[in-house]
Amino acid sequence: MTEKSPPRRKHGAGVSSLAERVLELLASGQATTRTQIAGLLGAAPSTISFTVSQLLELGLVAEEGTVSSAGGRPRKVLRLGGSDGFAVAAELGGRHAHVGVVLPGGGLTDVSTVPFPTADGPDAALPGLAGTLADLADKHGRSQLRGVGLSLPGPVDVASGVVTLPSRMPGWNRFPVRAWLEDHFGVPAGIENDANCMAVGEHTVQPAGRRQSIMVKTGTAIGAGVIADGRLYRGGTGAAGEITHVRVEAAHDIPCSCGNTGCLETVASGAALVRILRERGLAVASTEDVVRLASDADPEATRAVRQAGRYLGQVLAANVNFFNPDAVYLGGILSTLEPFVAAVRSQLYEGCHPLVTEHLVIERASLGADAGLVGAGQFALQRALAHALHTVTGNHHP
């Protein structure tokens, strides 16, 4: 069916949701020209030109210079209007927070790690973190602060901006994290779970042609984020990528944090490795201890890490066969161990159809430990852009 040209509308009236997609691509750095945007979104060039012209009129997009296209005329480069803005972001762990400044296009600066007492609950933990983020904002010019992003180690209800039933965040259930941040900073805030933040952060810096990917976070727990057609896929209730609670035969009836038994988490996570190695007589108290032993080639730790990678790879193989992604990225502290990564990769090649693995990229996240931070900042910038778009067009945005 031939796509019709969009009807002409008055300035500022009813900008389509396509405009949000265009702004997302420019913010993430995945596209800089109308032609690239049209190709990535599968839309008619005339439709994209119309949408971009609206955004230019509204001052949300600007043009500067040109780039030469192979065999064609030079094309104007698009950027966000006032793109000198930034977001401050934090990725929360059990006892520390990773913080930094995130720029449009995925740039990252002023990264550091600060204490964060997650177990003390939000009322006790958030004010100190907010102070750290405020100092970063002041350093870079508070007037240019566009948003605040937070990556959380638990399920997030994005619609209401709260954490829901987090097994490792006592006192945080249903706490209005996003509203607290927006009240404190006076700018839009974006919150997401850690695996989704890592997926979006890594996608931002990968080649634009990789439109489908799975990011697996392998730390004390296991999580996955799914990018489908260039966007985060959350699923019907926001639980897409919940591979940690897939039941595996090797787990038998080992109790899991979800209340069930026999989940992948009980045999392949950092927490599981701590339990397994302690049962074998090794003095380990944390996932970091496991990684330290395996990095020093301790045979018992290396054997356990390799087996954990196999279990993860078996579950991933079913998902990769079903989804047929362009790439599988491995993040989290266990991904720093070569025996673990090699075991996952081996299981994928063994358990997937050759057509699925023919061009499949399987690699560590190129952003490493910073992937979640970049993603949290991107969510904040996207939410700020959506607010700006709906403000100038008069449409309500939650």
N, C-alpha and C positions, 0 to 999 in steps of 0.2 A: 504494500500500500504506500502510495506517495505521501510524504509528510507535508502537511499544509504549512504555509508561512503563517506565523503568529499574527493575530490582529493587532493593529496599532492601538496603543492605550495612552492615556494622558500621563504626563510626567509624574512619577511617584506612585502611580496607582497599580496595585496588584502585581508586583514583581513575582514571577513564578518561583517555585521551589528549585527550578533549574539554576536560578541565580545562586542559591546556596551551594549547589554542586560546583559551580564555576569558582566561587570564592574559596571553597575547600581546596580545589586543585591549585589555585594561585598561592594560598597560604602554605600548603605543604611543599610547594616547589615542584610538583609533578608536571606542571605545564606553565608556559609563559607566552604562548601565542594562541590566537583563535583556532588555528588549524589543529594544534595539539589538543586543545580542549574538545573540539568537535570529534576528533579521533578517539579520545579516551572515553567520552560519554556516549559515543555512537549516535550523535545528533546531527541534523542537517546543518551545514555551515551557515545558512541564512538564519536559522534559529539561534545559533550561538552568537552571531553578529548582533542580532536584535537584543539578546540578553546582555551582552557586553556593553552595547551602547546605552542601555538603561543604567547599568552600574557606573559607567563613565559619567553620565548625567548626574547621578546621585553622589559622585565623589568617592565611591567605595573602591573604584578601580582607576588606575592612571596608566597612561602610555608613555614610554620613553624609548628612544632609539629604535633600531631595527636589527634583525638578524637575517642573514642570507639563507634562503632555502635552496636545496639542490635542484637546479634546473628551473627555478621559479623566481618570482619577484621577491624582494626583501619584505619581511613581515614585521609589523610593529610588535615590540615587546610589551607585555602587560605585567603590571604589578599591583599590589594592593595600594589603595590610596592611603597616604599617611603611614606607609609600611615601616616607619622608623619605630613603631610601637613594639612592645615585647610582653611576654607573660612571665610570671614567677611560678615555679612549680616545685613539688616535693613528691618523692616516692617513699611511702611509709614501710618500714620493716618492723620487726618485733621490738627492737630496742633503739634503733637509729632511723634517721630520715636522710635521704639523699636529696639535696636541694640544688637549684640552679636557675639561670635565666634562659628562657627559650625564645628564639627569634622566628619570625615567619620564614618558612623554607626549611626548618629543622635545625637551624644553628643553635649552639649551646655554649654557654659561658658561665663563669663564676660557680663552678660545681664544687660542692663540699658535702661532707657527712657530719651531721649533728646528732646529739642524743635526742631520743624521742621515746618517752615512756608509754608505749601503746597500752600496756596492761593497766595503767592508772585511769584509763577512760578519757573521753574527749574533753570534758570540762577542765581536767588537769593538764592534759597534754597539748591541746591546740594553741593556747595563748603563747607559749614559748616559741612554737614553730612559726606562728603568725609574726612574732617579733623578728625572727630571722629573715622571713620573706619580705617583711616591710623594709628591713635594712638593705636588702638586695634591690628592692624597687627604688628606694631613695638614692642609692648609688648610681643607678642608670637613669634617673629622672622620673619622679613619681607621676608627672603629667603624661608620660608615654606608656604607663602601665595599662595594658588592655584587658588582662584577665589573670586569674589564679587557677592553677591546675593541681589536682591531688590524685595520686595513684595509691589505691588502698588494697591491702592483702586480704580481701574478702568480697563477697557478692555485693553489687551495688545496684540499687533501683534508680536508674538514670532519670526516669520521669519525675520522681519526687525528690531526688538528690539525697538519698539516705543509704546507709549500709544495712544489709538485711541478713540476719542470722549468721554473722561471721564467727566461725569456730575458734579463731585465734585472736579475736579482738573483744575481750570481755568489757561489757559496759557500753559498747558502740551500737548495739542493735537499734535500728530506727532513729538514731541521732541525726538531726538535720544538718549534715556536714556542709552541703553546698550553701544553704541559707546562712549558716554561721559565717562562712568565708565571705559571702557577698555583703553581709551586714558589716563585717569588719573592714573590708577593703574598698567597698563602694564600686566594684567592677564585677562583671560576670565571672562566675567560677565554674569550672568543669571538673567533675569527679568520675572516676572509673576504676574498675578492678585492675590489678597489676598486669595480668596477662593481656588484657585488651589494650592497655597503655603501651605495653611493649610491642604488640602487633602493629599499632598505628605508628609508633615511633620508628620502628624498623622499616615499615612500608614507605614512610616519608623520604628515606634516604636511598631506597633501592631504585633500580631502573624502572621507568614508567611502564615498561612492557610487562612487568610482573604484576598482574592484576589479581591473581588468586594465591593466597599463601596461608600457611598455618604457623603461628608462633607458639612454641612450647616453652613455658617457664618451668625450669627444673631446679627447685630449691628445697627448703624444708617441706613444702607442699608442691603439688604439680598443678599447673593450669595451662590453658591454651586460648589463644585469640585467633579468630578467623577473619581474613580479609577476602571478600567476595566481590568481584568486579570493581576492585579499587576502593571499596569502603568496608568499614568494620561491620561484620554480620553478628548481630546480637541474638537472633532467634526470637521465637514467639514470646518468651518471658524473660529474655536477657540472659539465659543460661547456656547459650551456644559455647562449645569448647570445653564443656565440663567432663573431660576425659578422665579426670582423677578418680571418679567414682564408677568407672566401668569395672565390672567384676571380671577377675582373671582366675583361672584354674589354680595357678601356683599359690594364690593368697589363701586358699582354703577358707577357714572361718575366722581369720584374724579380724578383730573388731576395728572399725574405721571411725574417724572423727565425725562422719555423717550419721552414725548410728547404725549403719548396715555392717555387713561383714564381707571380706574377700575382695575389697576394692583395690585397684591399681596402686593407690596411695600407700597401701599397707606393705607393699613389696618394692616400690620403685622410687619413693620420695626420699629426701634427705632425712626426714624424721624416721622413716623405716630403716634406713641404713644405720642410723645411730642405734636403734633397737637391735638390729641384727648383729652388729659388731660388738655391742655390749654383751649380748648373749654368748658371743664367741670369746669373751674374756678381754676385749680391748678397752682401754680407758678413753672413751669418747663421750662428750657431753653435748655436742652440737654438730650441725652439718659442716661447719667450718673445720671442726676436728677431723671429720671423715675426709674432707678434701685435702687437708694437710697430710694425712697419712697416705692417701692415694697418690698425691703429688710426690711423696718421698718413696714411691714404689713399694709400699708395704704390701706383701702378697695377699694377705687376708682382705684388706681394704680394697685393693685393686680387683680381686675376684668378685667381691660383693658389688662394687660399682659397675663392673662389666655386666653382671647378671641383672642389675636394676635397669641398665640401658636396654638389655634384651626385652625385658618385660614391657618397658615403655614402647619400644619399637614394634612389638607385636600388636599393641592396642592402636598405635599410630598407623600401622599398615592398613587396618580396616578403614580408618578415616581417610587415608590418602587414596586408597582404591575407590572409595565412594565419591570423594570430592575432586580428585584429579587436579591438585594445585600446581602452580608453577614452581613453588618453593616451600620448603620446610625449614624454619629457622629455630635454632636451639638457643635459649637464653637461660639465665639463672646460674647459680654458682656451680651446679653439677656439670654444666656445659663447658666449664673450663678444663674438665678432665678428658683427655684424649680417649682412654679406654671406654668411657661412657658414650661419647659421641660416635666412636667407631662401632660400638654395639648397636646403637640406634640405627645408624646408616646401614649396617649389615642386615638387620631385620627388615628394613624397608625394601631393600633390593631383593631379599629372599621372599618376602610376603606379598609384594605388589606385582601387578601385571606389568609386563615389559613396556606396554604402551604408556602406562602411567609413569614409569621411572625413566623413560627414554630421554626426556629433557628436564627431569626433576632436579632442582638445586636443593641440596641438603647441606646446610652449613651453620656455623655459629652466627649469632646475630652480630652484624658488623659494628653496631653501636655498643656491644657488650653490656656492661652494667648501666649504661646511660640510656638504653632504649626506652625504659619506662618513663624516665624523666622527660625525654623529648615527646613521647606520646601524651603525657599529662599536659605539657605545655601546648601541644597542638589542640587538644580538646578544649583548653581554655581559650585559645585564639579563635577556634571555630565558633564557640559559643558567643564570644564577643562580636564576631562578624555577623552571626545570626541576629543578635540583639540590635546591632547597628542597622542591618537590612530592614528589620521589622519596625525599627523606630522611624526611619526615614520614609517608609511606605505606609506607616499608620496601622500595621497589622500587629496583633498581640503576639508576644513571644513569652512563654513561661519562664 
